[in-house]
């Protein structure tokens, strides 16, 4: 009876502590964004991915340790928490990758249109070509 009570109490305590730490981290990130007054915050997405990845890995390792110790409720709670963090990480990373791909495709399309427009301005039939246009390279 004591082991079951300890197991459930530890499951609630550990999961609650991890949720509180994640909520505090997200609150601090929101506070940084608010303090920047809408300006860009350096590498915000990378920090979120790092915290989600480490949280999922830590919860999975803790779940394995609890399974070895015979604490089944804590093991299940930590495994579910690790799965949730991993799912949020995968969805967030997929969204970030799609955003970057879309941005790069838009830049490429605009660059092609700009080059096509400049070529159409040439007047080779009159014996001269328009002055070369300096183009900015994207990084």
Buried (B, 14 or more C-beta within 10 A) or exposed (E): EEEEEEBBEBBEEBBEEBEEEBEEBEEEBEEEBEEEEEEEBEEBBEBBBEBBBEBBEBBBEBBBEBBEEEBBBBBBBBBBBBBBBBEBBEEBBEEBEEEEEEEEEEEEEEBEEEEEEEEEEEEEEEEEEEEEEEEEEEE
